[in-house]
């Protein structure tokens, strides 16, 4: 097994320090040294984060001498495998990921047994040519969408298809499950910009290798009715254009 050797090789190839990698993984710096020296082995969740950060499969990370053989070459748009659940009539259902289950989803999203244990439901009027998940959101970053609201998202298998200004659920190795308005800068900067509708929260960027899944918001379920004071005017194309222009100016200032 080449795990320790590969971690050191990949880290140095990305010009990352042990401290920087430990921050990305959420572990102590000394653990990175232990991984690389073979004195300790990462947990499954950490291994999944490593494969996301370095853009390779778990099999390659463990069994392939990357320094000698190199990484396998993949197409720019990698095919993503999605685990789905079916009812008794063999119809695809919508798994529900509650706030308390979101942490477990990071480890179990590709595990059929885990997915079958989640609550399942169906909704009428959703197109049948897509797969859906229901995510219960927390926090107030996307007001007037309230905490506890369930966002119904359709699976995005190609990140290049993300439409700037639309809202999405992202499942990330570092931030967990988040609901944000996205701006697609993959071609220009190799990044996605995440923006909260609540202006008290600052935008931030994520690299595609840190993203496990993306779900385009299609509907929401809430037991709370919107309050009149939360009502906002409909966002126009001009508003979105101005928002994008402001964000670009902010990015330029931060360089």
C-alpha positions as CSV (number, residue, x, y, z in Angstrom):
1,X,0.0,0.0,0.0
2,X,1.3,3.5,-1.0
3,X,-0.9,5.6,1.1
4,X,1.7,7.5,3.2
5,X,4.1,8.0,0.2
6,X,1.2,9.2,-2.0
7,X,0.0,11.7,0.5
8,X,3.4,13.3,0.8
9,X,3.9,13.2,-3.0
10,X,0.5,14.8,-3.7
11,X,0.8,17.4,-1.0
12,X,4.2,18.5,-2.4
13,X,2.9,18.4,-6.0
14,X,0.3,21.0,-4.9
15,X,2.9,23.0,-3.0
16,X,1.0,22.5,0.2
17,X,2.5,22.5,3.7
18,X,1.5,19.9,6.3
19,X,-0.2,22.8,8.1
20,X,-2.3,23.7,5.1
21,X,-3.3,20.1,4.4
22,X,-4.2,19.6,8.0
23,X,-6.5,22.7,7.9
24,X,-8.3,21.3,4.8
25,X,-8.8,17.9,6.5
26,X,-9.7,19.3,9.9
27,X,-6.9,17.4,11.7
28,X,-3.8,18.3,13.6
29,X,-0.6,18.9,11.7
30,X,1.1,16.1,13.5
31,X,-1.4,13.7,12.0
32,X,-0.3,14.6,8.5
33,X,3.3,13.7,9.5
34,X,2.0,10.4,11.0
35,X,0.1,9.6,7.8
36,X,3.1,10.3,5.6
37,X,5.5,8.3,7.8
38,X,3.0,5.3,8.0
39,X,2.6,5.7,11.8
40,X,-1.1,6.2,11.5
41,X,-3.8,5.7,8.9
42,X,-6.6,8.2,8.1
43,X,-10.2,7.4,8.9
44,X,-12.6,6.8,6.0
45,X,-14.0,10.3,6.1
46,X,-10.5,11.7,5.9
47,X,-9.6,9.4,3.1
48,X,-12.7,10.7,1.2
49,X,-11.6,14.3,1.8
50,X,-8.1,13.4,0.5
51,X,-9.5,11.9,-2.7
52,X,-11.6,15.1,-3.2
53,X,-8.7,17.5,-2.5
54,X,-6.3,15.7,-4.9
55,X,-8.9,14.6,-7.5
56,X,-8.3,10.9,-7.7
57,X,-10.0,7.6,-6.7
58,X,-9.5,5.9,-3.3
59,X,-8.0,2.9,-5.1
60,X,-5.3,5.1,-6.7
61,X,-4.6,6.7,-3.4
62,X,-4.1,3.4,-1.6
63,X,-2.7,1.0,-4.3
64,X,-1.0,3.0,-7.0
65,X,2.6,4.4,-6.7
66,X,1.7,7.9,-8.0
67,X,5.3,9.2,-7.9
68,X,6.3,6.4,-10.3
69,X,3.1,5.6,-12.3
70,X,1.3,9.0,-12.1
71,X,-2.5,9.5,-11.8
72,X,-4.9,8.0,-14.3
73,X,-6.2,10.5,-16.8
74,X,-9.9,11.4,-16.6
75,X,-12.0,13.5,-18.8
76,X,-12.6,17.1,-17.7
77,X,-16.3,16.3,-17.0
78,X,-16.1,13.1,-14.9
79,X,-19.1,10.9,-14.7
80,X,-20.6,10.9,-11.2
81,X,-22.3,7.9,-9.8
82,X,-25.5,8.5,-7.8
83,X,-27.1,6.1,-5.3
84,X,-30.9,6.2,-5.7
85,X,-33.8,4.7,-3.7
86,X,-36.9,3.0,-5.0
87,X,-40.4,2.2,-3.6
88,X,-42.3,-1.0,-4.0
89,X,-43.4,0.0,-7.5
90,X,-39.8,0.5,-8.5
91,X,-40.4,4.2,-8.7
92,X,-37.5,6.5,-7.6
93,X,-38.2,8.2,-4.2
94,X,-36.9,11.4,-2.6
95,X,-34.6,10.7,0.4
96,X,-34.9,13.2,3.2
97,X,-31.7,14.5,4.9
98,X,-32.6,16.3,8.1
99,X,-30.3,18.7,9.9
100,X,-29.1,15.9,12.3
101,X,-28.5,13.5,9.5
102,X,-26.4,15.9,7.4
103,X,-23.1,15.0,9.0
104,X,-23.7,11.3,8.4
105,X,-24.7,12.0,4.8
106,X,-21.0,13.0,4.1
107,X,-20.0,9.4,4.7
108,X,-23.1,7.6,3.5
109,X,-24.2,9.5,0.4
110,X,-22.8,6.7,-1.8
111,X,-23.8,3.8,0.4
112,X,-27.1,2.1,-0.7
113,X,-27.7,0.7,2.8
114,X,-27.4,4.1,4.5
115,X,-29.6,5.7,1.8
116,X,-32.4,3.1,2.4
117,X,-32.5,4.0,6.1
118,X,-33.3,7.7,5.4
119,X,-37.0,8.8,5.4
120,X,-38.4,8.6,1.8
121,X,-41.2,10.5,0.2
122,X,-42.7,11.4,-3.2
123,X,-43.9,14.7,-4.6
124,X,-46.3,15.2,-7.6
125,X,-45.5,17.5,-10.5
126,X,-41.7,17.0,-10.4
127,X,-40.2,15.9,-13.8
128,X,-39.4,12.2,-13.8
129,X,-36.2,12.6,-15.8
130,X,-34.2,13.7,-12.7
131,X,-33.2,12.4,-9.3
132,X,-34.0,14.4,-6.2
133,X,-33.0,14.8,-2.6
134,X,-34.7,16.8,0.2
135,X,-32.3,18.7,2.5
136,X,-33.4,20.4,5.7
137,X,-31.5,23.7,6.0
138,X,-30.3,25.4,9.1
139,X,-29.2,29.0,9.9
140,X,-30.4,32.3,8.5
141,X,-28.0,32.9,5.7
142,X,-30.7,32.5,3.0
143,X,-33.6,34.5,4.5
144,X,-36.5,34.7,3.8
145,X,-36.1,30.9,3.4
146,X,-36.3,30.0,7.1
147,X,-34.3,27.4,9.1
148,X,-36.1,24.0,9.1
149,X,-37.2,24.5,5.5
150,X,-36.7,21.4,3.3
151,X,-35.1,22.3,-0.1
152,X,-35.9,19.8,-2.9
153,X,-32.9,19.6,-5.2
154,X,-32.3,17.8,-8.5
155,X,-28.9,16.1,-9.1
156,X,-26.3,18.0,-11.1
157,X,-23.9,15.5,-12.7
158,X,-21.7,18.1,-14.5
159,X,-20.6,21.1,-12.4
160,X,-20.1,23.1,-15.6
161,X,-23.9,23.1,-15.9
162,X,-24.2,25.3,-12.7
163,X,-26.1,28.5,-13.7
164,X,-24.9,31.7,-12.1
165,X,-27.5,33.4,-9.9
166,X,-29.5,30.2,-9.2
167,X,-29.7,28.5,-5.8
168,X,-28.2,25.1,-5.1
169,X,-27.5,22.6,-2.3
170,X,-23.8,21.8,-2.1
171,X,-22.4,18.7,-0.3
172,X,-18.8,19.6,0.5
173,X,-15.9,17.7,2.2
174,X,-15.0,20.8,4.2
175,X,-18.3,22.8,4.8
176,X,-20.8,19.9,4.9
177,X,-24.3,20.6,3.5
178,X,-24.9,24.2,2.5
179,X,-27.6,26.1,0.6
180,X,-26.3,29.0,-1.4
181,X,-26.7,31.1,-4.5
182,X,-23.9,30.1,-6.9
183,X,-21.9,31.9,-9.5
184,X,-19.9,29.7,-11.9
185,X,-16.3,30.8,-12.4
186,X,-15.0,27.3,-13.2
187,X,-13.6,28.4,-16.6
188,X,-12.2,31.7,-15.4
189,X,-10.8,30.8,-12.0
190,X,-11.5,27.1,-11.4
191,X,-13.8,28.1,-8.5
192,X,-17.5,28.3,-7.6
193,X,-18.6,31.5,-5.7
194,X,-21.1,30.9,-2.9
195,X,-23.3,33.8,-2.0
196,X,-25.9,34.1,0.8
197,X,-29.1,36.0,0.3
198,X,-28.6,37.5,3.8
199,X,-26.1,40.3,3.2
200,X,-24.7,39.8,6.7
201,X,-22.8,36.8,5.4
202,X,-19.8,37.3,3.1
203,X,-19.4,35.4,-0.2
204,X,-16.7,32.7,-0.4
205,X,-15.2,30.4,-3.0
206,X,-14.9,26.6,-3.2
207,X,-12.8,24.5,-5.5
208,X,-14.7,21.8,-7.4
209,X,-12.5,19.0,-5.9
210,X,-13.9,19.9,-2.5
211,X,-17.5,19.4,-3.7
212,X,-19.0,15.9,-3.4
213,X,-22.5,16.7,-4.8
214,X,-24.5,19.6,-6.2
215,X,-28.3,19.7,-6.2
216,X,-30.2,22.5,-8.1
217,X,-33.1,23.8,-5.9
218,X,-36.4,23.0,-7.5
219,X,-38.9,23.4,-4.7
220,X,-39.2,23.8,-0.9
221,X,-41.4,22.6,1.9
222,X,-42.0,24.7,5.0
223,X,-44.3,24.6,8.0
224,X,-43.8,28.4,8.3
225,X,-45.7,30.8,6.1
226,X,-43.7,33.9,4.9
227,X,-44.2,37.0,7.0
228,X,-45.3,40.1,5.0
229,X,-42.2,42.0,6.2
230,X,-40.0,39.3,4.7
231,X,-41.6,39.7,1.3
232,X,-39.2,41.0,-1.3
233,X,-39.6,42.2,-4.9
234,X,-38.9,39.7,-7.6
235,X,-35.3,39.6,-8.7
236,X,-35.0,40.8,-12.3
237,X,-32.3,40.0,-14.8
238,X,-31.0,43.6,-14.3
239,X,-30.7,42.9,-10.5
240,X,-28.7,39.7,-11.2
241,X,-26.5,41.5,-13.7
242,X,-25.7,44.2,-11.2
243,X,-25.1,41.5,-8.5
244,X,-22.6,39.7,-10.8
245,X,-20.8,43.0,-11.7
246,X,-20.5,43.9,-8.0
247,X,-19.1,40.4,-7.2
248,X,-16.6,40.6,-10.0
249,X,-15.4,44.0,-8.7
250,X,-15.1,42.6,-5.2
251,X,-13.0,39.6,-6.5
252,X,-10.7,42.0,-8.4
253,X,-10.2,44.1,-5.3
254,X,-9.3,41.0,-3.3
255,X,-6.5,39.9,-5.7
